[in-house]
Amino acid sequence: MVQFNLPQNSKIEIGKYFKDETKSKNLKKINIYRWDPSSGQNPRVDTFEVDMNNCGPKVLDILFKIKNEIDPSLTFRRSCAHGVCGSCAMNIDGINTLACIKSHTDINGDLNIYPLPHLKVVKDLIGDLTTLYKQYESIKPWLETEQTGEEKVELNQTQKDREKLDGYYECILCACCSTSCPSYWWNGDKYLGPAVLLQAYRWINDSRDGNKKERLKKVADELKLYRCHTIMNCTNSCPKGLNPAKAIGSIKKMLATN
C-alpha cells in the first residue's frame, strides 16, 4: 500500500488545553487549528472548554468568546456577522460553511474548527485567497458595453432577463464551494473552480453585456472549465444555497450548442 508522508513541519501536533475556570456545568470542547508562521513551529490543535451558558448561538460567537476571554492571539476573519460578506468561511465539523450562520447547537460532542481546506494558511483560521481573487479578476466581473460612460441612458433589462441572474448574483465569494472541490484542490492554479465559474456564468448570462462570445471563449479551456466532473461538492457546501454545478453545466451547454 502506498504511504504518503507529510513534511515534518506540516504535521499537526497536539496543542494547548485551556480548561474552563467558570465551573459551569454546560461546557463544550472546541478544537481549533492553530498556526503562526512567525513562530517557526508546527501547526497544532488547541482545545478550549467553553461555557455555553454565556455564549451566543453561532460558531462565530464561540470564536469571539475564546478571543475575548481566553486567548486573544486566536486569529480569524469576520466582518458583517450576517452571512453577507463571506469573511468567516471555514471548515466546521468537516463542512465548509460560514461561522456566523452555523449554529453550534447543530453539532453534538466536540466542535472541530479548521481553515478552508487546500488553501495556504496565512495564520490560524485564515486561508490565502490571493489565487481565487486573481481568477475572479480574469473573468472581468463587470459589464462590457460599447458605451463610453458619457451617456445618460440606462442599460435597460426586462424583468424576464433579470430573473435569469437569480441564483448567481447572490454569490459572496466565500470560497466554500471551490475549496470543497477535489478538482480545484489539485488544479487550483489552472482550473477556475466553482465560485469563479458561477460568477463567469452570471456575466455571460447578463442581457446588458455585449461581450458574451468573448467571455465564452475565455473559459472554453480544458483546464479552466472542463476539470469539473459534476461531483456536486460545491452545491452541497454553498452556505447561500446556490448551485455552482448548474452554472458550470450551463456554460458547457452554451459552448456545445453555439
N, C-alpha and C positions, 0 to 999 in steps of 0.2 A: 504494500500500500504506500502511495506517495505521501510524504510528510512535508508540511510547509513550516519553515522556521522563521519567526519574526526576528528582525534585528533586535539586539539586546536592548537598545534604548526605546523600542516600541512596545515592549512587553508591559502590560498593565499590572501594577503592583497593588497590594492591599494598603490602603491609606490610613488616615487618622479616623478615630472613632470619637464622636462628640456626644457624650452622654447627657441626657436631659437633667436639668437641675431644678425643674419646677415641681417635681414629684407628682406630675399628672398621671392619671390612670388611663388616659386616652392618647397613647403615643403611636407614632408611625415612624418606621425606619426609612430614611431616604438615602439611597446610594447614588452618589454623584461623581461623574468622571471629572478629574482634575488634571490639568497640565499647564505648567508655566514654562515657556521656552527659555526664559531668562535664568531659571534655576539650574538647568543642566541635568535635572533628574528625570527619571522615567515617569510616564503618566501613572496615575493611581486612582483608586475609587475610595472616596471618603464616605463615611456613614454618619448620618445625623439623626438623633432622636428628636422628633418634633412634637410639641404639644398641640394636638389637633383641636382642642377646646378653644384655643385662642388663635385660630388661623382661618383665613378666607377659604372659599370652596374650590379655588382653582390651583393648578400646579404652580402657576406664577406667584400666587400668594405664598406658597411654601418657600419658593426661592427668595422672595423678598424677606420673609421671616428669618430664614437662615442668614442672609446677607446682613440684615439689620440687627439681629440679636445674637448670632452665634459666630459667624465667620465673615467679616467684611471683605475678605480677599476673593470671595466667590465672584466669578465674572460671567455675565450673560448679557445678551441683547434684549432690550424691551423698549417699547415706546407707547403705543396707544392703549394697550391692555384690553382691547375690544375686538380682536380678530380682524382688524382693518389693515394694519401696516405690514404684518408678516415678520416682524423683527424677532419674535421669541420662538421661532421654529426650532425644534429639537426633537430628539428621539426619546419618547416617554413610554416606558414599559414595552419597548420593542417596536413602537409605531411612531412614524414621523407625524408630528402634529404641532399645534400652537399651544404653548404653555398657558396662554391667557384664556383659552376656551376649553381646555381639557380639565374636567373635574377629577380631583384626586379620589373622590368617593366611588368612582367607577373602577378603581384598582384595588383589588384585595391583596393583603400582605404588604411586603416591602415594595417601595417605589424606586425604580431604576431610571436614572436620567443621564443621557449621553448627548453629545453634539450630533448633528445630522451626519449620517454615515458617508464614508468615502470622500469627505472633504478634508483639506488640510486644516488642522486646528490652529487658530490664532492664539486662543487661551481658553481653558476650561470648556465652556459650552458654546463658544463662538467659532463657527466654521468660516473658512475663507471663501467668499462668493465672487471673487475677482473674475474668474473664468466665466461664470454664468452671466455676469453683467456685461462682459465683452461680447459674449454670444448674443445677448439681448440687443446690444447696440448694433450688431452686424445685420439684424433683420430690418433695421430702420423703423423703429416703432413710432412713426408719425405719418400724417397724411402727406402724400406726394401728389401734387396737382400742378397744373400749368399756370396757376395764379401767381402773380408777382408779390402779393402781400399788400399791394396798394388798393386792391379792390375793396369795395364796401358792401359786396353782395355775399350773403351767406351761402355756404355749401349745403343746400337743402337735401334732406333724406326722407323718403317715405317711411311711414310707420312700419310697413312690412319689411323694408330693408333694415330698419333699425332693429327689429326683432331678431334678425339673423345674427346679431352680435351678442345676444343674450347667451350666457353660459361661457363667454370667452373674455369679455372686457372686465369681468369681476376678478380675474386673476391678480393676486397681490405679490407675486414673485417671491413667495416664501421659500421656494426650493424643496418643499416636502416631496413633491412628485418626482423631480429629477433625481434626488438623492435616494429614492426608493427603487430606481430603475437599474437593473443589472447592466444593461447596455451602456448607460451613462457612467456607471462605475468603471467599466473597462475601456470605454472610448470617449471619456468626457472632454478630451481636448479637441475631438472632431465631431462627434455626434452632438447635435444641438440640444437634445433632451426634451422631455415632455413640456416643461414650463415655457421654454423659448419657442417651440413649435406651435404650442397653443396660441401664443402671442402672435406668431407669424400668420397663423390662420385668421386671427382676428383682423389683421390689417389687409390680408388678401381678400377677405370677405366683405370689406367695407365698401359700399357702393360709391362713396365720395372719393375714393382713391383712384388715381389714374395710372397706377404702375403695377397692375395685377400680374401681367405676363412676366415682367422682370422679377417680381417677388417670387413667383413660382419657379422661375429659372434658377434663382439664387439658392433655393432649398432643395432643388432636384439633384441631389447628390447621394451616392450610395452610403456615405458615412454620415452626412448631415441629417438625412431623413430616414433612409431605409434600414437603419440599425434598430428601428422599432420592430419588435416581434410580437406586439399585442399581448404582453404578459398581464397588463392591466394593474400592475402595482401602483402606477401613477394615479389612476382613477380611484382606487381604494384608499389611497393615503391623502388625497386632497382635502384639507380642512374646510374648504369652501364648498365642497360638493360638486366640483366641476369635473369634466370628463376630457382630459387631455388626449386619451387614446382615440376618442371620437374625432377630435380636431385633426390628429395626425392621419387617421383613416380618410378624412375628407380631403386633405391635401393630396394624398396618394391617388384618390379617385379623380380629383381635378387633373392631375398630371396624366393619368391613364386615358381620360376622355378628351383631353384637349391636345 
